[in-house]
Amino acid sequence: MLAICFVVLTAKAQNDSTKTVKTYIEIWSMHKSSTPTIDTGEGKGSETYKTEDGKVIKFHSSIGAVNWFVSNGWKLESEHMATCNDRTVKMYVVSKEVPVGQAIAKQGSYVNN
């Protein structure tokens, strides 16, 4: 199960006509043999990630997902582990600057009104 988390933090101007926001994705798995969850903040997790060009990528490990994101322009922000009910949870956060319009299109899915 993968869950991808996009969180819009701040917008910054790169020049007069182009603004971007930093978005985040959380990748986590319960133990090293489990399928990772990609959390985009859209309300549910998934084992897959849909790229900007519509291609669906399925991940078989959390580190495989991290490697894919980093090789596709995302930055590894943090990694940590925790124990929950005698299971190790591995969590990774990656980020990327995206055009404001791209992030705003998904803004309604970040919070419940």
N, C-alpha and C positions, 0 to 999 in steps of 0.2 A: 504494500500500500504506500503510495507516495502522496505527499501534500506539499503544495508550493505556496509560499507566503510572499505576496507582494505588499509591501508597506511603503506608502509614499511619505517621505520625511521632509525634504525641502526642495524647493525649486531654485535653480540658479540660472542666470543668463550666461551662455557661452559667448554670444555676440548679440547684436541688436535684434536679430530675427529668430534665433534658436534658443529655446529654453528646455532644460531637461530636469528630471527629478530622479532621485536615487531610489530604486526599488530593491526589495529584499525577497529572498526565497529561503525557506528553512527546509533542510533535508534531514530526516531522522529515521532510525531503525531501532528495533528492540534488542537485537543481538546480531552478531556479524553474519549469520546465515539467513537473516530475514530480508525480505524485499523492502527497500526503503520507501518512505512516505515523502512526497514532495508537497509542501504547503505554500500555496500562493496567496492565502488570505481570502480565497473565494468561497469559503464555507465548507469545503470538503477536501480530503486528501486523495491522492491518486498515485498509482505506480507509473504513470506516464506523464510526459510533459509535451505540450503542443508548441512547436517553435513558431517564430514570427511568420514563416512561410507555409505554415500548416502541417508540417511533418510531425508525426507523433513518435516520440522517443520513449522506449520502455527501459527502465533501469532494473538491474538485477542485484545491485549492492549500493550502499550509501556512498562509498568512496568512488565507485564507478560514476555515480551521478555527480559528485563533486568534481571529478576529473573532467567530465563532459562540460559542465557549466564553466569551469575555469578555462578550458580550451576554447570556449565560445564567447570569451570576453567578459565573463563574470569574475568578480574578485572574492576570494575567500575572506570573510570578515571575522569569523570565529568558529571554534570547534570546542565541544565539551562533552563530557560523559556524566551520566547519573545512574544510580541504581534504584530500581523501582520493583518491589516484590521479587527480589532476588534476580532480577533481569537487568542487564546493562542497556541503557538507552544512549545511543550516540547521536549527537545533534551537530549539524553544520549550518552556518548561515553564509549565503553568498549574496552579492549586491551588484547592481549595474545601473549606470545612468541611461535613462530612456527618454525619448521625446515626451513632453508634457501631454500632448494629445493621446499618446499611446497609453499612458498611465491613467488619465482621466476617463478613458473609455471603460475602465474596470472599477472606477471609484465607487460606484453604488454597491459593489459587492463587499466592501471592506467593513461596513457596519450595518447593524439592524436599526431601522428607525422606528 
